[in-house]
Amino acid sequence: MNIVVCTKQVPDTAATLKVDEQSNVSWGDAPLVINPWDEYAIEEAIRLKEKHGGKVTVLSVGPEQAREALKQAVAMGCDDAILVWDASLDGSDTLATSYILAQAIKKIGSVDVVLFGKQAIDGDTGLIQGGVARRLGWPLLSFVAKIEELDPAAKSIKVNRLLEQGRQAVTSQLPVVISVVKEINEPRYPSFMNIRKASKLQIPVWDSGAISVEAGKVGRANAATKWTRVFPLPARTGSVEIITGDSPQAIASALADKLMAEKII
């Protein structure tokens, strides 16, 4: 089994988004961490390797600092890591990012399963998985809560999807793209040996040329979506009126009169 799990480095969940009057967006001094949803995908990739054998490669698109997210994935138990980045990729939107990841997966070659978390906690689009599957021409199994069966020899898989209406059992042929929800497993803590391995790992960086990316399809200038303006929400205002009375009944009556006068009831 050749498994690829895609991850992203994001601000910590406790980070506060800041926007100034010039539409500059900042997460302040918040630490950057591996996307929490991706931890479930990483754990499931490792479990598949432990059960069926093979190799897990963790893949990310991002600047130099994204190496830390990749090292965390290796510390959890992934075998290898690849970072995709150069200046031409800066500002790529979800459409371009799906293209970049698909090109990198093609370069890895002979991949059986690609795993994603449900979504990233910063952008919250959940669109990358579908874009990668479409570009590769592979089936997409989304919102997977359990992998029921996987037969590497027969190149088949059966999963359980968690939907609002209930559970859905789906079968597919490999290769396949899967996005998982948190119900699928409980991510493990990194082991001491894997932490040491991650600290010494030389993570290769593939630039746009290495994965045959067309310059006109990536970067901020070629993004299909444009942020024309970002602005902070206005401060919330309001007032408080304390209703008093000689008894609870008098207070309730005065409150009802007030609500009716304001046409609330």
C-alpha positions in Angstrom: 0.0 0.0 0.0 1.3 3.4 -1.0 -0.6 6.0 1.1 -0.4 9.8 0.9 -1.9 12.0 3.6 -2.2 15.7 2.9 -1.9 18.2 5.7 -1.8 22.0 6.3 -0.2 24.2 8.9 -2.7 26.5 10.5 -2.9 29.0 13.4 -3.7 27.6 16.8 -7.5 27.2 17.5 -7.1 29.9 20.3 -5.8 32.5 17.8 -7.8 35.7 17.2 -8.1 37.0 13.7 -7.2 40.6 13.4 -8.2 42.9 10.5 -7.0 46.6 10.2 -8.6 49.4 8.2 -6.3 48.6 5.3 -7.8 45.1 5.0 -4.6 43.5 6.3 -5.3 40.2 7.9 -3.2 38.8 10.7 -3.4 36.0 13.3 -1.1 38.0 15.6 1.5 36.0 17.5 -0.5 32.8 17.6 1.6 29.6 17.2 1.2 27.6 14.0 0.1 23.9 14.4 -0.9 21.0 12.3 -4.5 21.3 11.2 -6.4 19.4 13.9 -8.7 17.7 11.4 -5.7 16.3 9.6 -4.5 14.5 12.7 -7.4 12.0 12.2 -6.3 11.5 8.6 -2.7 10.9 9.6 -3.8 8.4 12.3 -5.9 6.5 9.8 -3.1 6.4 7.3 -0.8 4.9 9.9 -3.4 2.3 10.9 -3.8 1.3 7.3 -0.1 0.8 7.0 0.1 -1.2 10.2 -2.7 -3.5 9.0 -1.8 -3.9 5.3 1.9 -2.9 5.1 3.3 -0.3 2.8 4.4 3.3 3.3 2.8 6.6 4.4 4.0 9.9 2.9 2.8 13.2 4.3 2.5 16.0 1.9 2.0 19.8 2.4 2.0 23.0 0.4 3.4 25.9 2.3 6.5 28.0 3.2 9.5 26.9 5.1 7.7 27.0 8.5 5.3 24.3 7.3 8.1 21.8 7.9 7.1 21.7 11.6 3.6 20.3 10.7 5.3 17.7 8.5 7.7 16.7 11.3 4.8 16.3 13.7 3.2 13.9 11.2 6.4 11.9 11.0 6.6 11.9 14.8 3.1 10.3 14.9 4.3 7.5 12.5 4.4 8.6 8.9 7.4 7.3 7.0 8.3 10.3 4.7 7.4 13.9 4.2 7.4 16.2 1.2 7.0 20.0 1.2 5.9 21.8 -2.0 6.8 25.4 -2.2 8.3 28.3 -4.1 7.5 32.0 -4.4 5.3 31.4 -7.4 2.8 29.4 -5.3 2.2 32.2 -2.8 -1.4 33.3 -2.7 -2.8 30.3 -4.5 -6.5 29.7 -3.8 -8.3 26.4 -3.2 -8.6 25.8 -6.9 -4.9 26.2 -7.4 -4.0 24.3 -4.3 -5.9 21.3 -5.5 -4.0 21.4 -8.7 -0.6 21.7 -6.9 -1.4 18.7 -4.7 -2.6 16.6 -7.6 0.5 17.3 -9.5 2.6 16.3 -6.5 0.7 13.1 -6.0 1.2 12.2 -9.7 5.0 12.8 -9.1 5.0 10.4 -6.1 3.4 7.8 -8.4 1.7 4.5 -7.7 -0.5 5.9 -4.9 -3.4 3.7 -3.7 -5.0 6.0 -1.1 -4.9 9.8 -0.5 -6.3 10.9 2.9 -7.4 14.3 4.0 -9.0 15.7 7.1 -12.6 17.1 6.8 -11.4 20.6 6.3 -8.8 23.2 7.4 -9.8 25.3 10.4 -8.5 28.6 8.9 -10.2 28.6 5.5 -13.0 26.1 6.4 -13.8 25.5 2.7 -13.6 21.7 2.6 -13.1 22.0 -1.2 -9.5 20.8 -1.7 -10.4 17.1 -1.4 -12.9 17.2 -4.2 -10.6 19.2 -6.4 -7.8 16.8 -6.0 -10.0 13.8 -6.7 -11.4 15.4 -9.8 -8.0 16.3 -11.1 -6.7 12.8 -10.5 -9.8 11.2 -12.0 -10.3 9.2 -8.8 -13.4 8.5 -6.7 -13.9 10.8 -3.7 -15.2 9.2 -0.4 -16.0 12.1 1.9 -17.0 12.3 5.6 -15.7 8.8 6.2 -16.3 7.7 9.8 -14.9 4.1 9.3 -13.0 2.1 6.8 -14.9 -1.2 6.9 -12.8 -3.2 4.5 -9.8 -2.7 2.3 -8.4 -5.3 0.0 -5.1 -4.2 -1.6 -4.9 -7.2 -3.9 -8.4 -6.7 -5.3 -7.9 -2.9 -5.2 -11.3 -2.4 -3.4 -12.5 -0.5 -0.4 -15.7 -0.2 1.7 -16.3 2.7 4.0 -18.9 4.1 6.3 -19.8 7.7 5.7 -21.3 10.0 8.4 -24.0 12.2 6.9 -26.7 14.4 8.4 -29.4 11.9 7.4 -27.5 8.9 8.9 -24.8 6.4 7.9 -24.0 5.4 4.4 -22.0 2.3 3.3 -20.0 2.9 0.0 -17.7 0.7 -1.9 -15.1 1.8 -4.5 -12.1 0.7 -6.4 -8.6 2.0 -5.7 -7.0 4.4 -6.1 -9.3 6.7 -4.1 -9.3 10.0 -2.3 -10.8 10.0 1.2 -11.7 12.7 3.7 -12.3 11.7 7.3 -14.3 13.0 10.2 -13.2 12.9 13.9 -15.4 9.9 14.6 -13.0 7.6 12.7 -10.3 7.3 15.3 -8.4 8.8 18.2 -5.0 10.3 17.1 -2.0 8.8 18.9 0.7 10.8 20.7 4.1 10.9 19.0 6.5 8.3 20.3 10.0 9.2 21.6 11.7 7.2 18.8 9.5 8.9 16.1 10.2 12.3 17.6 13.9 11.6 17.2 13.4 10.4 13.6 11.4 13.5 12.8 14.1 15.8 14.2 16.7 14.3 11.9 14.6 13.9 8.8 15.7 15.8 5.7 12.5 16.9 4.2 12.8 17.5 0.4 11.2 20.7 -1.1 9.6 20.3 -4.5 9.2 23.6 -6.4 6.7 24.2 -9.1 9.1 23.0 -11.8 9.6 19.7 -10.0 5.9 18.8 -10.2 5.3 20.4 -13.7 3.0 23.1 -12.5 1.9 25.7 -15.1 2.7 29.2 -13.9 -0.6 30.6 -15.2 -2.6 28.3 -12.9 -1.1 29.2 -9.5 -0.3 32.2 -7.4 -2.2 35.2 -6.2 -2.4 36.8 -9.7 -4.1 33.8 -11.1 -6.5 33.1 -8.3 -10.1 32.4 -9.4 -11.3 34.1 -6.2 -10.3 37.6 -5.1 -10.6 39.2 -1.7 -11.6 42.7 -2.7 -12.0 43.9 0.8 -11.7 42.5 4.3 -13.1 44.6 7.2 -13.6 44.0 10.9 -17.2 43.7 12.2 -18.6 46.8 13.9 -18.4 46.7 17.7 -21.6 45.4 19.3 -23.6 48.0 21.1 -26.6 47.7 23.4 -28.1 48.9 26.6 -29.4 47.2 29.7 -32.6 48.2 31.6 -33.3 46.8 35.0 -37.0 46.3 35.7 -37.9 46.5 39.4 -41.1 46.1 41.3 -42.7 45.4 44.6 -43.2 41.7 43.8 -42.3 39.1 41.1 -45.8 39.4 39.7 -45.3 43.2 39.3 -41.9 42.8 37.7 -43.3 40.2 35.3 -46.2 42.5 34.4 -43.9 45.4 33.8 -41.6 43.2 31.6 -44.6 42.0 29.5 -45.8 45.6 29.0 -42.3 46.6 27.9 -41.9 43.7 25.5 -45.3 44.5 23.9 -44.5 48.2 23.6 -41.3 47.3 21.8 -43.3 44.9 19.6 -41.1 42.0 20.6 -44.2 40.0 21.6 
